[in-house]
């Protein structure tokens, strides 16, 4: 009996050690991109009494993207393919090639290495920043309570809220170019997971009277990391769907044609609008492509809009 209790105590101690060693607080304090991980999983009182603990490999909070050169934006063939996807939707009669003008011209971008969050920032993570007094509380109501599960991506945050949270973590918002590079790679993938649309690879919607689509498993938000089929080859989740994401740049209706070297926003030449990337659970497949762009006023708060953080690797 005494031996069983001793083994149970040891099991619980190991669990606490794992939580303390690899918890969120280490990353918030600036311990580095790899500070957060999952090291131990609850196994239930019966197995714990026998001294059994299941250990798992640490999972880094951020993924390092190597320095690279890629083609940013869409050429005519990509625009036509996006248009074909659009006209298949219920509101396809509203589609026209001009919807995709803001993805042109296609141009070469040189990027230095950077870190980007593996997952979208969660409600739990953001609320810790609020508790620390470094982030502003989000507006809440009975109508929005369903979006506030701890493991959901945080939503209803302004661009400035996102900037403040990333600064709290010693990070920043990714640039538009960094987001597209993470989503498309250097091989011009159409989607983060590849060139073919997969209904099970993202939390998407539809272009119609009802914008939600539960055929992917969730009509609205899903917990972060719920779609392993949609992970990029680099190991980044949810770069398409779930919540669309704020990035650093101001929005311009077209790109500069010249080659870019670590283009960073916001620039003084852009509008007050901020770029939004990735598409959301309320948007159809043509909005989830790696090249797709949208925009919003920096003060807007939507249940479909969240963010993730990045850091320069230099």
C-alpha positions in Angstrom: 0.0 0.0 0.0 2.8 2.4 1.0 4.7 1.5 -2.2 1.6 2.3 -4.4 1.2 5.7 -2.7 4.9 6.5 -3.3 4.6 5.6 -6.9 1.5 7.8 -7.3 3.3 10.7 -5.6 6.2 10.3 -8.0 3.9 10.3 -11.0 2.2 13.5 -9.9 5.6 15.1 -9.2 6.8 14.2 -12.7 3.6 15.8 -14.1 4.2 19.0 -12.2 7.9 19.1 -13.2 6.9 18.8 -16.9 4.4 21.6 -16.6 6.8 23.9 -14.8 9.7 23.2 -17.2 7.8 23.6 -20.4 4.9 25.9 -19.6 3.6 29.0 -21.3 5.3 31.3 -18.8 8.8 30.4 -20.0 8.0 31.7 -23.5 6.2 34.8 -22.2 9.4 35.6 -20.3 11.4 35.5 -23.5 13.0 32.1 -23.1 13.0 31.6 -26.8 10.9 30.1 -29.6 11.2 26.5 -28.3 10.1 27.3 -24.7 6.7 25.7 -24.9 6.1 22.0 -25.2 3.9 19.2 -24.1 5.9 16.8 -21.9 3.4 14.8 -19.8 -0.2 13.7 -20.2 -2.8 12.9 -17.5 -3.3 9.1 -17.4 -6.1 8.8 -14.7 -5.9 7.9 -11.0 -5.7 4.1 -11.5 -2.7 4.2 -13.8 -1.1 7.0 -11.7 -1.4 4.8 -8.6 0.8 2.3 -10.4 3.4 5.0 -11.1 2.5 5.3 -14.9 3.0 8.6 -16.7 2.9 9.0 -20.5 5.6 11.4 -21.6 5.4 13.1 -25.0 8.0 14.9 -27.0 8.2 18.7 -26.6 6.4 20.7 -29.2 8.0 24.1 -30.0 5.8 27.1 -29.9 7.4 28.5 -33.1 8.7 27.1 -36.4 11.9 28.4 -38.0 11.5 29.2 -41.8 14.9 29.3 -43.5 16.1 32.2 -45.6 14.6 31.8 -49.1 13.5 33.3 -52.4 10.0 32.8 -53.6 7.4 34.1 -56.1 4.8 36.2 -54.2 1.4 36.9 -55.6 -0.5 35.4 -58.5 0.0 35.2 -62.3 -2.8 34.9 -64.8 -3.0 31.1 -64.5 -3.5 31.3 -60.8 -6.1 34.0 -61.1 -8.1 31.9 -63.6 -7.9 28.9 -61.3 -9.1 30.9 -58.4 -12.0 32.3 -60.5 -13.0 28.8 -61.5 -13.2 27.8 -57.8 -15.2 30.9 -57.1 -17.9 30.3 -59.8 -18.5 26.8 -58.5 -19.9 28.4 -55.3 -23.6 29.1 -54.6 -22.9 32.8 -55.3 -20.6 32.1 -58.2 -22.5 34.6 -60.4 -20.9 37.3 -58.3 -17.4 36.2 -59.2 -15.1 38.1 -61.6 -11.4 38.2 -62.3 -11.2 41.6 -60.6 -11.7 39.9 -57.2 -8.1 38.8 -57.5 -6.4 42.0 -58.8 -4.9 42.6 -55.4 -2.7 39.5 -55.8 -0.9 41.0 -58.8 1.7 41.5 -60.1 3.6 38.3 -59.2 7.0 39.3 -58.1 10.2 37.9 -56.5 10.7 38.3 -52.8 13.9 37.6 -50.8 13.3 36.7 -47.2 15.7 36.3 -44.3 15.1 33.5 -41.9 12.3 34.0 -39.4 10.3 32.2 -36.7 6.5 32.0 -36.9 4.0 30.5 -34.4 3.1 26.9 -35.1 -0.5 27.6 -34.0 -2.8 30.6 -34.0 -2.8 32.5 -30.6 -5.4 30.9 -28.4 -8.0 32.5 -26.1 -6.1 31.2 -23.1 -2.9 32.7 -24.2 -4.4 36.1 -24.9 -6.3 36.2 -21.5 -3.0 35.6 -19.7 -1.7 38.8 -21.3 -4.8 40.6 -20.2 -4.3 39.3 -16.6 -0.7 40.6 -16.8 -2.0 44.1 -17.7 -0.3 44.1 -21.0 -3.3 43.5 -23.3 -6.7 45.2 -23.5 -9.7 43.0 -22.6 -11.9 42.1 -25.5 -15.6 43.1 -25.7 -17.8 40.2 -24.7 -21.5 39.5 -24.8 -23.9 36.5 -24.5 -23.8 36.3 -28.3 -20.0 35.9 -28.4 -19.5 33.5 -25.4 -19.4 30.5 -27.8 -16.2 31.8 -29.3 -14.3 32.0 -26.0 -13.3 28.5 -25.3 -9.7 28.4 -24.0 -8.4 26.3 -26.8 -10.1 28.3 -29.6 -8.0 30.9 -31.5 -8.6 34.3 -30.0 -10.9 36.5 -32.0 -12.5 39.9 -31.8 -9.1 41.5 -31.4 -8.0 44.7 -33.1 -4.7 45.1 -35.0 -3.3 47.0 -32.1 -4.4 44.2 -29.7 -2.5 41.8 -31.8 0.6 44.0 -31.9 0.5 44.4 -28.1 0.2 40.7 -27.4 3.1 39.8 -29.7 5.3 42.5 -28.0 4.4 41.0 -24.7 5.9 37.8 -25.9 9.0 39.6 -27.3 7.7 39.0 -30.8 5.8 40.9 -33.6 3.2 40.3 -36.2 4.4 38.4 -39.3 4.8 40.5 -42.4 2.5 39.8 -45.3 5.5 38.3 -47.2 6.4 36.1 -44.3 2.9 34.8 -44.0 2.7 33.9 -47.7 6.1 32.3 -47.6 5.0 30.1 -44.7 1.8 29.2 -46.4 3.1 28.6 -49.9 6.7 27.5 -49.4 9.1 28.0 -52.3 7.3 25.6 -54.6 4.2 27.8 -55.1 1.7 25.6 -53.3 -1.9 26.8 -53.8 -2.8 25.9 -50.2 -0.6 25.4 -47.1 -0.9 21.6 -47.5 -0.5 21.3 -51.3 -2.1 22.1 -54.6 -5.4 20.3 -54.3 -8.2 21.4 -52.0 -9.0 19.0 -49.2 -12.2 19.5 -47.3 -10.6 17.9 -44.2 -7.5 20.1 -44.2 -9.0 23.4 -43.0 -11.9 24.9 -41.1 -13.6 26.6 -44.1 -16.9 28.1 -45.2 -18.7 28.8 -48.4 -19.6 31.6 -50.7 -23.3 31.7 -50.3 -26.3 32.9 -48.2 -25.1 30.7 -45.4 -21.3 31.2 -45.1 -20.7 28.3 -42.7 -19.9 24.8 -43.7 -19.9 22.0 -41.2 -18.7 19.3 -43.6 -15.1 19.9 -42.3 -16.2 19.0 -38.8 -16.9 22.5 -37.4 -19.5 25.0 -38.5 -17.7 27.9 -36.7 -14.4 28.0 -34.8 -12.4 24.9 -34.0 -9.6 24.4 -31.4 -6.2 25.4 -32.7 -4.4 22.6 -34.4 -7.5 20.6 -35.2 -6.6 20.0 -38.8 -3.3 17.9 -39.1 -4.1 17.3 -42.7 -3.6 21.0 -43.4 -0.2 21.4 -41.7 2.6 22.8 -43.9 5.8 20.8 -44.7 7.5 23.1 -42.2 5.0 22.2 -39.4 2.7 25.2 -39.3 -1.0 24.7 -38.6 -4.1 26.6 -39.6 -2.5 29.0 -42.1 -5.8 28.6 -44.0 -9.2 28.8 -42.3 -10.4 28.9 -38.7 -9.7 32.6 -38.1 -8.2 34.9 -40.7 -5.1 36.6 -39.4 -3.8 40.1 -39.0 -0.3 40.8 -40.4 1.9 43.8 -40.0 1.5 45.5 -43.4 -0.7 48.3 -44.5 -2.9 47.3 -47.4 -2.2 48.5 -51.0 -4.5 47.3 -53.8 -1.6 46.0 -55.9 2.0 45.0 -55.4 5.1 46.7 -56.6 6.5 44.8 -59.5 10.1 45.1 -58.4 12.0 42.4 -56.4 11.6 42.8 -52.7 14.1 42.2 -49.9 12.5 41.6 -46.5 9.5 43.9 -47.3 8.0 45.0 -44.0 4.9 46.9 -43.0 3.3 49.1 -42.2 4.7 51.5 -44.8 3.9 55.1 -45.0 2.8 54.7 -48.6 -0.1 52.4 -47.8 -3.6 53.2 -46.6 -4.7 53.0 -43.1 -6.2 49.5 -43.8 -4.2 46.5 -42.6 -3.7 43.3 -44.5 -5.6 40.2 -43.4 -4.4 36.7 -44.5 -5.4 33.1 -44.4 -9.2 33.2 -44.8 -11.6 32.0 -42.0 -14.2 29.5 -41.2 -16.8 31.7 -43.0 -14.9 31.8 -46.3 -14.8 29.5 -49.3 -11.7 27.7 -50.8 -10.7 30.5 -53.1 -10.1 32.7 -50.1 -8.0 30.1 -48.4 -5.3 30.0 -51.0 -1.8 31.0 -49.9 -1.8 34.0 -52.3 -5.3 35.3 -51.3 -5.4 38.8 -49.6 -8.0 40.7 -47.7 -8.0 43.8 -45.5 -9.7 45.4 -42.5 -9.7 48.7 -40.6 -7.1 48.3 -37.7 -9.8 48.8 -35.1 -12.2 46.1 -36.4 -13.1 43.2 -34.2 -14.6 40.1 -35.8 -15.3 36.6 -34.7 -13.5 35.5 -37.9 -10.3 37.4 -37.3 -7.3 36.6 -35.0 -3.5 36.4 -35.4 -0.2 34.6 -34.7 3.2 36.0 -33.9 6.6 36.0 -35.6 10.2 36.8 -34.8 13.2 37.6 -36.9 15.8 34.8 -36.7 18.8 37.1 -37.3 
